[in-house]
Amino acid sequence: YDFDGGTVKKLPKHLREAQIPTDRTHLIADPAKKPRQRYVQKDGKCNVHHGNVQETYRYLSDLFTTLVDLRWRLSFFIFTLVYVVNWLFFGFLWWLIALIRGDLLHADEEGWTPCVENLNSFVSAFLFSIETETTIGYGYRVITEKCPEGIVLLLVQAILGSIVNAMMVGCMFVKISQPKNRAETLMFSHNAVISVRDNKMCLMFRVGDLRNSHIVEASIRAKLIRSQQTKEGEFIPLNQTDINIGFDTGDDRLFLVSPLIISHEINEKSPFWELSMAQMEKEEFEIVVILEGMVEATGMTCQARSSYLDTEVLWGYRFTPVLSLENGFYEVDYNNFHDVYETNTPACSAKEMAAKQRDGPLLPQLSLLSPEPKTHTFDPLNLLANQDEEEREVAEDRGDSNGSATALEQVSILPDRLPK
């Protein structure tokens, strides 16, 4: 970047890849980087596994959330298992009542009033349990009024059955309507870019929504994941640092109707303030971006996540425009959503760029104010000459008042100065 002339020049490749060691980062000529393990996957899944958890009872204290978080195959298995066990349990109780009362032995005798008519085996008791809890009511097996213990069991099964239905159906409903599925239509660009915007170095990435139903109260934030060592020598793995993407100005609140380019200004408070392009290539970090909002159709909170490794941050690129004006509407071309193009960008750090910009703008301003600049040097002879010129100009201005006297004096003095 030519700060004197105010133009942007593309540096040669060997200069753009030059290693500039600083006090903050020690650059070593190592071979190609080894692939790093992601902290957050591209699809938003966190690549963290919890091991050696001894207090597993804590999962049971929040049983509903535990059931919702299970995989689908486990959810279907537990859903079926709960209902089958419930039916078998109450079917066993109905069979036990019939056995104790002697209904199984005297069911065919005339004048005998059983607790449940037409219940003569465990299978029939199991079927009666299903009919009772699901309120099918075929009408073949019915309870009689001369069985108080059966009436109590019927009430218990009806109440517990309603609780089981509410819990299991609620779990399935919440699992089906989880906003995770809504996050599948929220897109993040494959790469993040660094380039100059409004004379400031900026880190940018793009987000978009594929659905016509909008995300209400959408907001976005970003985290820098990087290992750090403190001044006391403590090593902090995967330390999280906030990246300001408009929190103080309100730019983090999005109206996500069309794809937007999210910009982070690299200033004094940015963690990339002292990083040049050469240093950026040697750093190891991950940028996690989180988009949150409410689904317009359901009102449930939705969160979409993605991440960018250090190798996915492109220095000196910009995003290709995707929005065009058609006949009466705006059209978004998602074929170019992830496309970038190269642009002239200084290879120095944002700190060095800001320092040069503070010193550089004076020269272009002076050239605009004085198209023909003059060099001013102190010379005693020139100073005296300038004073003589000023005195002559003053004398000429007074020529109207004493012009005749001056002329007479010059005439009288002139002969004395002529050579003899």
Phi, psi and chi 1 to 4 in degrees:
 res  aa     phi    psi   chi1   chi2   chi3   chi4
   1 TYR       -  123.6 -172.7   88.6      -      -
   2 ASP   -90.9   98.1 -172.8    2.4      -      -
   3 PHE   -74.3  -26.5  -68.8   93.1      -      -
   4 ASP   -69.7  -45.2  -63.4  -23.9      -      -
   5 GLY   -90.7  -10.8      -      -      -      -
   6 GLY    73.8   23.3      -      -      -      -
   7 THR  -115.3  159.2   59.8      -      -      -
   8 VAL  -107.4  126.1 -179.6      -      -      -
   9 LYS  -119.5  139.8  -63.4 -178.0  179.4  179.9
  10 LYS   -81.7  124.3 -177.1  177.4  179.2 -178.8
  11 LEU   -80.8  150.6  -63.4  175.7      -      -
  12 PRO   -62.5  160.1  -20.0   31.3      -      -
  13 LYS   -63.9  -39.1 -176.2  176.3 -179.5 -179.5
  14 HIS   -69.2  -25.6   67.9  -80.5      -      -
  15 LEU   -81.8  -35.4  -67.8  179.0      -      -
  16 ARG   -67.9  -24.8  -74.5 -171.7  -80.8  117.3
  17 GLU   -98.1    9.6  -64.5  179.7   -8.5      -
  18 ALA   -66.2  143.2      -      -      -      -
  19 GLN   -92.7  123.1  -61.8 -179.9   -3.1      -
  20 ILE  -116.0   96.2  -52.8  175.3      -      -
  21 PRO   -70.7  141.0   24.0  -31.0      -      -
  22 THR  -129.5  176.3   63.4      -      -      -
  23 ASP   -68.8  -24.8  -63.4  -23.7      -      -
  24 ARG   -82.0  -36.6 -175.3  179.4 -178.5  -82.9
  25 THR  -131.7  131.6  -54.4      -      -      -
  26 HIS  -101.2  115.7  -60.9  -78.8      -      -
  27 LEU   -92.7  130.2  -57.8  179.0      -      -
  28 ILE  -122.0  136.5  -56.0  175.4      -      -
  29 ALA   -75.0   82.6      -      -      -      -
  30 ASP   -98.5  162.3  -70.4  -22.9      -      -
  31 PRO   -67.3 -171.2   21.8  -32.7      -      -
  32 ALA   -57.4  150.3      -      -      -      -
  33 LYS   -66.0  145.0  -75.7 -175.1  178.3 -179.6
  34 LYS   -79.1  146.0  -63.3 -179.2 -179.7  179.1
  35 PRO   -62.4  131.8   20.7  -31.3      -      -
  36 ARG   -92.3  155.1  -68.7 -176.8   63.0 -111.2
  37 GLN   -83.2  131.3 -172.1   69.4   31.3      -
  38 ARG   -74.4  145.3  -75.6 -173.6  177.5  -86.5
  39 TYR   -85.7  -37.4 -171.9   68.2      -      -
  40 VAL  -130.4  129.4  175.6      -      -      -
  41 GLN   -71.0  167.0  -59.7  -70.3  -12.5      -
  42 LYS   -63.1  -31.9  -85.7  -66.5 -171.8 -178.2
  43 ASP   -84.4    3.1   56.5   -0.9      -      -
  44 GLY    99.0   -6.2      -      -      -      -
  45 LYS   -76.0  133.8  -64.9 -179.4 -179.5  178.7
  46 CYS   -80.0  127.0  -62.8      -      -      -
  47 ASN   -89.5   59.1 -165.6   19.6      -      -
  48 VAL  -131.6  129.3  177.2      -      -      -
  49 HIS  -116.4  133.0  -62.6  -86.4      -      -
  50 HIS   -92.3  119.1  -58.9  -79.1      -      -
  51 GLY  -119.0  160.3      -      -      -      -
  52 ASN    56.0   42.0  -61.4  -34.1      -      -
  53 VAL   -85.7  108.8  179.7      -      -      -
  54 GLN   -87.8  -31.1  -61.9  178.8   -3.2      -
  55 GLU   -89.2   66.6  -61.3  177.8   -7.6      -
  56 THR   -72.0  -14.7   54.5      -      -      -
  57 TYR   -65.2  -19.2   64.7   89.1      -      -
  58 ARG   -64.4  -28.8  -65.2 -179.5  180.0  -88.3
  59 TYR   -67.5  -33.3  -66.1  103.2      -      -
  60 LEU   -75.2  -22.9  -61.3  177.7      -      -
  61 SER   -66.9  -25.4   61.2      -      -      -
  62 ASP  -120.1   68.1 -171.6    9.6      -      -
  63 LEU   -65.3  -36.6 -175.7   59.7      -      -
  64 PHE   -63.2  -47.4 -175.3   81.6      -      -
  65 THR   -65.1  -35.8  -55.2      -      -      -
  66 THR   -62.8  -41.8  -57.9      -      -      -
  67 LEU   -67.8  -36.8  -66.6  175.9      -      -
  68 VAL   -69.1  -35.3  171.8      -      -      -
  69 ASP   -78.4   -8.4  -69.9  -20.2      -      -
  70 LEU   -68.9  159.6  -68.0  177.0      -      -
  71 ARG   -69.6  163.5  -64.0 -177.0  179.1  179.7
  72 TRP   -63.7  -41.3  -87.4  107.9      -      -
  73 ARG   -65.9  -37.1   54.9  177.6  178.2  -94.0
  74 LEU   -70.5  -35.4  -70.2  176.9      -      -
  75 SER   -64.3  -44.0  -62.9      -      -      -
  76 PHE   -64.7  -39.6  -79.9  120.7      -      -
  77 PHE   -63.9  -46.5  175.3   75.2      -      -
  78 ILE   -67.3  -38.9  -67.1  177.1      -      -
  79 PHE   -58.2  -48.2 -175.3   85.2      -      -
  80 THR   -68.5  -41.4  -55.3      -      -      -
  81 LEU   -63.6  -40.9 -177.9   63.9      -      -
  82 VAL   -62.9  -44.6  167.7      -      -      -
  83 TYR   -68.3  -42.9  -84.5  107.5      -      -
  84 VAL   -64.4  -43.9  171.1      -      -      -
  85 VAL   -64.5  -39.6  169.2      -      -      -
  86 ASN   -63.2  -44.2 -172.8   39.6      -      -
  87 TRP   -65.8  -41.3  -64.9  -26.0      -      -
  88 LEU   -65.3  -39.7  -73.4  173.4      -      -
  89 PHE   -62.8  -49.9  173.2   72.3      -      -
  90 PHE   -72.6  -29.1  -77.4  101.1      -      -
  91 GLY   -63.8  -37.6      -      -      -      -
  92 PHE   -65.6  -39.3  171.9   75.8      -      -
  93 LEU   -65.3  -41.3  -65.9 -179.2      -      -
  94 TRP   -64.1  -40.6  -74.0  113.8      -      -
  95 TRP   -66.4  -37.6  175.7   79.8      -      -
  96 LEU   -66.2  -39.5 -174.7   62.4      -      -
  97 ILE   -63.2  -44.1  -69.9  176.4      -      -
  98 ALA   -63.8  -35.5      -      -      -      -
  99 LEU   -69.7  -43.3  178.8   62.8      -      -
 100 ILE   -66.8  -41.2  -65.7  174.1      -      -
 101 ARG   -73.7  -14.5  -74.0  174.7   53.7   88.4
 102 GLY    84.1   17.4      -      -      -      -
 103 ASP   -66.7  -29.5  -65.8  -18.7      -      -
 104 LEU   -69.0  -28.3  -59.7  178.7      -      -
 105 LEU   -91.7  -35.4  -61.2  176.0      -      -
 106 HIS  -108.9   20.7  -53.2  -76.3      -      -
 107 ALA   -65.6  -32.1      -      -      -      -
 108 ASP   -88.8   -4.8  -63.0  -25.5      -      -
 109 GLU   -78.2  143.6  -64.5 -178.6    3.6      -
 110 GLU   -76.6  143.4  -66.3 -177.2    3.0      -
 111 GLY    83.0   -4.3      -      -      -      -
 112 TRP   -87.5  128.3 -178.1  -94.1      -      -
 113 THR  -105.6  104.8  -55.7      -      -      -
 114 PRO   -78.0  169.8   30.1  -33.7      -      -
 115 CYS   -70.0  -44.3 -177.4      -      -      -
 116 VAL  -128.1  122.0  179.2      -      -      -
 117 GLU   -69.5  143.4  -66.1 -177.8   -3.8      -
 118 ASN    64.1   26.3  -59.8  -43.7      -      -
 119 LEU  -108.0  103.2 -166.7  151.4      -      -
 120 ASN  -126.9    7.8   49.9   18.9      -      -
 121 SER  -160.5  173.7   63.6      -      -      -
 122 PHE   -68.5  -34.1  179.2   78.1      -      -
 123 VAL   -64.7  -43.7  176.0      -      -      -
 124 SER   -66.1  -35.6   59.8      -      -      -
 125 ALA   -65.2  -38.6      -      -      -      -
 126 PHE   -64.7  -42.6  176.0   69.6      -      -
 127 LEU   -65.6  -38.4  -66.4  176.4      -      -
 128 PHE   -65.8  -34.9  178.0   72.0      -      -
 129 SER   -63.9  -40.8  174.7      -      -      -
 130 ILE   -66.0  -43.8  -63.9  176.2      -      -
 131 GLU   -63.5  -36.6  -65.5  173.4   16.2      -
 132 THR   -69.7  -45.4  -59.0      -      -      -
 133 GLU   -75.4  -34.8 -170.3  163.4  -26.3      -
 134 THR   -92.2    1.1   57.0      -      -      -
 135 THR    53.4   39.9   65.2      -      -      -
 136 ILE   -71.9  -54.7  -67.1  176.2      -      -
 137 GLY    65.0   68.0      -      -      -      -
 138 TYR   -69.3  -23.7  -70.7  115.6      -      -
 139 GLY    92.6   -2.3      -      -      -      -
 140 TYR   -86.2  -40.6 -177.6   69.1      -      -
 141 ARG  -110.7  120.1  -59.5  178.5 -177.0   87.2
 142 VAL  -135.5  153.0  -67.0      -      -      -
 143 ILE   -88.2  144.5 -172.4  172.6      -      -
 144 THR   -98.1  162.9   61.4      -      -      -
 145 GLU   -80.9   -4.8   67.1  -85.2    5.5      -
 146 LYS   -98.4   29.1  -64.5 -169.5  178.3  178.7
 147 CYS  -134.5   82.4 -177.9      -      -      -
 148 PRO   -61.4  -37.6   20.5  -31.2      -      -
 149 GLU   -65.3  -32.5   60.4  -87.3   18.0      -
 150 GLY   -69.1  -35.6      -      -      -      -
 151 ILE   -66.1  -41.1  -64.4  174.4      -      -
 152 VAL   -64.1  -43.8  173.2      -      -      -
 153 LEU   -64.1  -35.3 -178.5   59.6      -      -
 154 LEU   -63.7  -42.0  179.3   64.0      -      -
 155 LEU   -63.7  -44.2  -66.2  174.8      -      -
 156 VAL   -62.2  -44.4  172.5      -      -      -
 157 GLN   -66.2  -36.9 -175.2  174.6    5.3      -
 158 ALA   -64.8  -42.4      -      -      -      -
 159 ILE   -69.9  -49.6  -64.5  173.3      -      -
 160 LEU   -65.2  -36.0  -67.5 -179.1      -      -
 161 GLY   -62.7  -38.0      -      -      -      -
 162 SER   -65.8  -38.3  -60.5      -      -      -
 163 ILE   -65.6  -43.7  -65.0  174.9      -      -
 164 VAL   -63.1  -42.9  170.7      -      -      -
 165 ASN   -62.1  -44.4  -72.1  -26.0      -      -
 166 ALA   -62.6  -41.9      -      -      -      -
 167 MET   -70.0  -47.7 -174.6  171.6 -177.3      -
 168 MET   -72.4  -44.3  -61.0  -49.2  -59.6      -
 169 VAL   -65.2  -37.5  174.3      -      -      -
 170 GLY   -62.9  -42.3      -      -      -      -
 171 CYS   -61.1  -44.6  -73.5      -      -      -
 172 MET   -67.2  -38.4  -62.5  -57.6  -66.0      -
 173 PHE   -65.0  -46.5  173.9   76.9      -      -
 174 VAL   -63.9  -38.5  171.7      -      -      -
 175 LYS   -66.7  -38.7 -166.9  170.7 -176.5   63.4
 176 ILE   -70.2  -40.5  -67.9  173.0      -      -
 177 SER   -92.2   17.7   60.8      -      -      -
 178 GLN   -61.1  137.9  -91.1 -173.3  -33.8      -
 179 PRO   -70.1   -1.7   24.4  -32.6      -      -
 180 LYS   -59.8  -35.4  -67.8 -179.4 -179.2  178.8
 181 ASN   -67.7  -33.1  -61.4  -32.2      -      -
 182 ARG   -66.0  -30.9  179.2   62.0  176.9   88.1
 183 ALA   -69.3  -14.8      -      -      -      -
 184 GLU   -66.5  -23.7  -63.9  -64.3  -29.7      -
 185 THR   -96.0    6.4   54.7      -      -      -
 186 LEU   -96.8  125.2  -63.2  174.9      -      -
 187 MET  -110.6  145.1  -63.9  179.0   59.6      -
 188 PHE  -121.8  144.8  -64.9   89.4      -      -
 189 SER   -64.2  150.3   57.8      -      -      -
 190 HIS   -66.2  -29.7  -69.1  161.6      -      -
 191 ASN  -129.7  156.3  -63.4   96.2      -      -
 192 ALA  -105.1  152.8      -      -      -      -
 193 VAL  -127.1  157.4  -61.6      -      -      -
 194 ILE  -127.7  123.8  -66.7  178.7      -      -
 195 SER  -157.1  178.3   59.5      -      -      -
 196 VAL   -90.9  130.2  177.5      -      -      -
 197 ARG  -134.8  119.8  173.4 -179.2  -80.5 -170.1
 198 ASP    55.9   45.6  -65.6  -27.6      -      -
 199 ASN    62.3   23.5  -66.0  -32.3      -      -
 200 LYS  -133.6  140.0  -63.5  178.3 -178.6  178.4
 201 MET   -73.5  130.9 -162.8   80.0   76.2      -
 202 CYS  -134.2  144.6  -64.2      -      -      -
 203 LEU  -101.5  127.2  169.1   70.8      -      -
 204 MET  -133.9  149.1  -65.5  169.8  -75.8      -
 205 PHE  -147.0  165.6   58.0   92.1      -      -
 206 ARG  -119.3  142.7 -176.8  148.2   59.6 -174.6
 207 VAL  -127.5  153.7  -63.0      -      -      -
 208 GLY  -155.8  161.2      -      -      -      -
 209 ASP  -125.5  125.5 -172.1    4.0      -      -
 210 LEU   -83.1  -20.7  -62.5  178.7      -      -
 211 ARG   -87.5  155.4  -72.6 -170.5  179.4  -86.7
 212 ASN   -78.7  -28.0  -68.0  -32.5      -      -
 213 SER   -75.2  127.5   58.9      -      -      -
 214 HIS   -87.7  163.0  -51.1  -48.1      -      -
 215 ILE   -90.0  119.6  -63.6  -66.2      -      -
 216 VAL   -86.4  140.9 -177.5      -      -      -
 217 GLU    54.3   46.0  -66.2  -67.9  -26.0      -
 218 ALA   -71.9  136.5      -      -      -      -
 219 SER  -141.2  154.1   62.6      -      -      -
 220 ILE  -135.9  146.4 -167.7  165.4      -      -
 221 ARG  -146.1  163.8   51.2 -164.1  173.4   94.9
 222 ALA  -139.5  148.3      -      -      -      -
 223 LYS  -129.6  140.9  -67.4  -79.8 -172.8  178.8
 224 LEU   -99.6  119.2  176.2   64.7      -      -
 225 ILE  -102.7  115.1  -50.4  -62.7      -      -
 226 ARG  -156.9  138.8  179.4  173.9   56.6 -179.6
 227 SER   -70.2  146.1  -61.1      -      -      -
 228 GLN  -143.5  146.8  177.4 -178.2  -21.2      -
 229 GLN  -119.8  125.1 -171.9  170.7    3.8      -
 230 THR   -76.2  172.6   63.1      -      -      -
 231 LYS   -66.6  -24.7  -63.0  179.3  179.7  179.1
 232 GLU   -83.5   -1.6  -65.8   78.0   13.4      -
 233 GLY    94.7    4.2      -      -      -      -
 234 GLU   -77.5  132.0  179.2 -173.8    3.0      -
 235 PHE   -96.9  123.6  179.5   74.4      -      -
 236 ILE  -111.8  104.8  -54.8  176.2      -      -
 237 PRO   -76.6  138.9   26.7  -31.6      -      -
 238 LEU    53.5   51.3  -58.1  178.8      -      -
 239 ASN   -70.7  139.6 -176.8   47.9      -      -
 240 GLN  -103.9  128.6  -61.2 -175.1   10.8      -
 241 THR  -127.4  135.3  -54.7      -      -      -
 242 ASP   -70.4  140.7  -78.6  -30.0      -      -
 243 ILE  -113.4  118.2  -62.1  178.2      -      -
 244 ASN   -75.5  115.1 -172.1    1.8      -      -
 245 ILE  -119.6   35.1   50.3  179.2      -      -
 246 GLY   111.7   23.4      -      -      -      -
 247 PHE   -66.2  -39.5  177.5   76.9      -      -
 248 ASP   -78.1  -22.3   49.9  -10.0      -      -
 249 THR  -104.0   -7.6   59.4      -      -      -
 250 GLY    87.2    4.1      -      -      -      -
 251 ASP   -71.4  -12.0  -67.8  -22.3      -      -
 252 ASP   -78.0   -9.8   59.8  -27.8      -      -
 253 ARG   -87.5  119.9  -59.8  -71.0 -179.3  176.8
 254 LEU  -110.2  144.0  -52.5  180.0      -      -
 255 PHE  -107.8   86.2 -177.9   52.6      -      -
 256 LEU   -87.0   70.5 -162.9   58.9      -      -
 257 VAL   -93.2  -39.1  178.0      -      -      -
 258 SER  -127.4  163.8   60.8      -      -      -
 259 PRO   -56.7  139.0  -26.4   35.0      -      -
 260 LEU  -122.5  146.7  -60.7  176.0      -      -
 261 ILE   -98.9  115.7  -63.6  177.7      -      -
 262 ILE   -88.5  128.5  -49.8  -59.1      -      -
 263 SER  -118.7  136.0  176.7      -      -      -
 264 HIS  -116.3  114.6  161.2   63.9      -      -
 265 GLU   -74.7  124.0  179.1 -176.1  -21.5      -
 266 ILE   -84.7   96.2  -56.6  178.8      -      -
 267 ASN  -119.9 -162.7   50.6   25.6      -      -
 268 GLU   -62.6  -27.6  -65.4   85.4   -9.1      -
 269 LYS   -90.0   -1.7  -61.6 -179.5 -179.6  179.3
 270 SER   -83.6  143.5  172.5      -      -      -
 271 PRO   -70.1  -10.0   23.1  -32.3      -      -
 272 PHE  -101.7   15.0  -53.6  105.3      -      -
 273 TRP   -61.4  -39.2  173.9 -118.4      -      -
 274 GLU  -103.2   10.5  -61.7  179.6   -0.9      -
 275 LEU   -96.3  124.6  -67.9 -178.7      -      -
 276 SER   -91.9  180.0   63.3      -      -      -
 277 MET   -65.1  -40.4 -174.5 -179.3   70.1      -
 278 ALA   -66.4  -38.1      -      -      -      -
 279 GLN   -71.8  -34.5  -68.7  172.6  -48.3      -
 280 MET   -62.2  -35.0 -174.6   77.0   72.6      -
 281 GLU   -68.4  -21.5  -65.7  175.5   -5.3      -
 282 LYS   -96.9  -12.5  -61.4  -61.8 -178.7 -178.7
 283 GLU   -77.1  155.4  -71.9  -74.6  -26.8      -
 284 GLU  -123.8  113.1  -68.2 -174.2   -3.0      -
 285 PHE  -156.0  173.9   59.8   86.2      -      -
 286 GLU  -145.6  133.5 -177.6  175.0   -5.8      -
 287 ILE  -104.9  118.7  -59.3  173.8      -      -
 288 VAL  -103.4  125.3  177.5      -      -      -
 289 VAL  -112.6  138.8  -67.9      -      -      -
 290 ILE  -130.1  121.2  -55.7  169.5      -      -
 291 LEU  -110.4  124.4  175.8   61.7      -      -
 292 GLU  -126.2  152.1  -65.7  177.9  -31.3      -
 293 GLY   175.9  176.0      -      -      -      -
 294 MET  -102.8  137.8  -69.5 -172.3  -61.3      -
 295 VAL   -71.7  128.7 -178.7      -      -      -
 296 GLU   -64.3  -33.6 -172.9  178.6   28.1      -
 297 ALA   -77.3  -36.3      -      -      -      -
 298 THR  -113.0  -19.4   61.7      -      -      -
 299 GLY    77.5    8.2      -      -      -      -
 300 MET   -87.5  147.7  -59.0 -179.0   67.5      -
 301 THR   -74.1  132.1  -56.8      -      -      -
 302 CYS  -119.5  143.3  170.6      -      -      -
 303 GLN  -135.7  128.5 -175.5 -178.7   93.7      -
 304 ALA  -119.8  139.0      -      -      -      -
 305 ARG  -130.3  154.2  -62.0 -179.0  -65.6  -93.7
 306 SER  -157.8  175.9 -173.5      -      -      -
 307 SER  -150.4  160.1   68.7      -      -      -
 308 TYR  -131.6  120.1  -58.7   98.8      -      -
 309 LEU   -75.6  170.0  -67.0  176.9      -      -
 310 ASP   -62.2  -30.1   49.9  -76.5      -      -
 311 THR   -76.1  -12.2   55.5      -      -      -
 312 GLU  -100.9    7.3  -64.4  170.8  -16.4      -
 313 VAL  -101.0  112.8  178.8      -      -      -
 314 LEU   -97.5  124.3  -53.5  178.8      -      -
 315 TRP   -89.4  128.7 -170.6  -70.2      -      -
 316 GLY    86.2   33.8      -      -      -      -
 317 TYR  -133.4  159.5  -74.8   83.7      -      -
 318 ARG  -134.0  162.8  -70.2  176.8 -177.4  168.2
 319 PHE   -84.7  142.6  -74.2  104.5      -      -
 320 THR   -73.3  133.0  -56.2      -      -      -
 321 PRO   -61.3  143.0  -22.0   33.0      -      -
 322 VAL  -120.3   -7.7  -63.8      -      -      -
 323 LEU  -102.5  130.9 -165.8   63.4      -      -
 324 SER  -136.1  152.2   61.0      -      -      -
 325 LEU   -94.0  119.4  178.0   59.9      -      -
 326 GLU  -105.8 -166.0  -59.5  -63.9  -25.7      -
 327 ASN   -75.7   88.9 -172.9   12.1      -      -
 328 GLY    91.6    3.6      -      -      -      -
 329 PHE  -158.3  168.3   61.1   92.0      -      -
 330 TYR  -102.4  138.0  -66.7   94.2      -      -
 331 GLU  -117.6  136.3 -177.1  177.7    1.9      -
 332 VAL  -106.3  123.9  178.1      -      -      -
 333 ASP   -98.5  100.6 -175.9    9.4      -      -
 334 TYR   -77.3   -4.4  -80.2   97.7      -      -
 335 ASN   -67.5  -26.0  -69.8  -31.5      -      -
 336 ASN  -103.5   14.0  -60.6  -31.6      -      -
 337 PHE   -62.1  -40.0 -177.5   82.5      -      -
 338 HIS   -96.0   -1.3  -57.4  -73.7      -      -
 339 ASP   -77.6  144.0  -66.1  -14.0      -      -
 340 VAL  -132.0  160.4  -63.9      -      -      -
 341 TYR  -134.7  151.8   64.6   93.2      -      -
 342 GLU   -78.9  142.6 -169.8  172.7    6.2      -
 343 THR  -138.2  157.5 -178.4      -      -      -
 344 ASN   -70.0  119.6  -65.9  -31.8      -      -
 345 THR  -139.1  134.4  -55.8      -      -      -
 346 PRO   -61.0  143.0  -13.2   21.6      -      -
 347 ALA   -86.4   -5.3      -      -      -      -
 348 CYS   -81.0  172.8   62.3      -      -      -
 349 SER   -75.9  164.8   65.0      -      -      -
 350 ALA   -64.9  -30.8      -      -      -      -
 351 LYS   -65.9  -45.2 -178.7  178.8 -179.5 -179.9
 352 GLU   -66.5  -37.8  -63.2  173.2   -5.3      -
 353 MET   -64.0  -42.0  175.7  179.5  169.0      -
 354 ALA   -65.7  -37.8      -      -      -      -
 355 ALA   -65.1  -40.6      -      -      -      -
 356 LYS   -70.6  -33.9  -67.1 -179.7  179.6  178.9
 357 GLN   -68.1  -32.2  -77.5 -178.8  -23.3      -
 358 ARG   -68.0  -32.1  -74.9 -166.8  -63.5  -92.9
 359 ASP   -89.6  -27.2  -59.4  -23.6      -      -
 360 GLY   -79.7  -37.7      -      -      -      -
 361 PRO   -62.3  -16.7  -23.8   33.4      -      -
 362 LEU   -64.8  -39.1  -66.1  176.3      -      -
 363 LEU   -65.6  -48.0  -66.8  178.1      -      -
 364 PRO   -61.4  -34.8  -24.3   33.7      -      -
 365 GLN   -67.5  -41.1  -68.0  177.2    3.3      -
 366 LEU   -64.4  -39.7  -70.2  176.1      -      -
 367 SER   -66.0  -29.7   61.5      -      -      -
 368 LEU   -76.6  -37.3  -67.7  175.7      -      -
 369 LEU   -72.9  -38.1  -65.2  175.7      -      -
 370 SER  -126.3   96.4   56.9      -      -      -
 371 PRO   -60.2  -29.5  -21.8   32.0      -      -
 372 GLU  -116.2   85.2  -63.8  178.8   -2.5      -
 373 PRO   -66.3  143.8   23.8  -32.1      -      -
 374 LYS  -116.7  147.6  -61.2  179.7 -179.4 -179.7
 375 THR   -93.6  130.5   58.3      -      -      -
 376 HIS  -110.0  118.5  -59.8  -82.6      -      -
 377 THR  -126.1  152.0   57.1      -      -      -
 378 PHE   -87.4  118.2  179.2   76.5      -      -
 379 ASP  -136.7  120.1 -170.3   -7.2      -      -
 380 PRO   -58.7  -40.7  -22.7   33.4      -      -
 381 LEU   -62.8  -42.9  -62.3  177.8      -      -
 382 ASN   -65.2  -35.8  -68.3  -22.4      -      -
 383 LEU   -63.0  -43.3 -177.5   60.0      -      -
 384 LEU   -65.3  -39.4  -67.0  176.2      -      -
 385 ALA   -63.0  -39.7      -      -      -      -
 386 ASN   -65.2  -38.5  -66.5  -25.2      -      -
 387 GLN   -64.7  -40.2  -67.8  177.9   -6.4      -
 388 ASP   -61.9  -40.7  -67.1  -19.6      -      -
 389 GLU   -64.1  -39.2  -68.8  178.0   -0.8      -
 390 GLU   -65.6  -39.8  -68.3  177.4   -2.4      -
 391 GLU   -64.7  -38.6  -67.7  176.2   -2.9      -
 392 ARG   -65.8  -37.8  -76.3 -164.6  -63.8  -90.9
 393 GLU   -66.0  -38.6  -69.7  176.5   -3.0      -
 394 VAL   -65.4  -40.2  172.7      -      -      -
 395 ALA   -64.7  -40.7      -      -      -      -
 396 GLU   -63.4  -37.2  -70.0  176.1   -1.7      -
 397 ASP   -63.8  -28.3  -67.4  -21.3      -      -
 398 ARG   -94.2   13.1  -70.0 -177.3  -67.3 -177.4
 399 GLY   -66.3  -28.6      -      -      -      -
 400 ASP   -68.5  -33.5  -64.4  -22.8      -      -
 401 SER   -85.0  -39.4   59.9      -      -      -
 402 ASN  -127.6   33.2   55.4   -2.2      -      -
 403 GLY   -66.0  -38.6      -      -      -      -
 404 SER   -68.3  -41.2   57.8      -      -      -
 405 ALA   -65.2  -38.7      -      -      -      -
 406 THR   -66.3  -39.0  -55.9      -      -      -
 407 ALA   -64.9  -40.2      -      -      -      -
 408 LEU   -65.2  -40.1  -67.1  174.1      -      -
 409 GLU   -63.4  -41.1  -68.9  178.1   -1.9      -
 410 GLN   -64.8  -34.8  -69.8  177.9   -8.1      -
 411 VAL   -70.6  -37.5  170.3      -      -      -
 412 SER   -72.8  -29.9   61.0      -      -      -
 413 ILE   -85.1  -26.0  -65.1  174.1      -      -
 414 LEU   -61.8  -40.9 -178.9   60.5      -      -
 415 PRO   -63.9  -32.6  -24.6   35.1      -      -
 416 ASP   -65.6  -26.0  -63.7  -22.0      -      -
 417 ARG   -90.1   -8.3  -67.1 -174.4  177.0 -178.2
 418 LEU   -76.4  143.6  -66.9  176.0      -      -
 419 PRO   -70.3  146.0   24.2  -31.5      -      -
 420 LYS  -101.2      -  -64.4  179.4 -179.5 -178.1
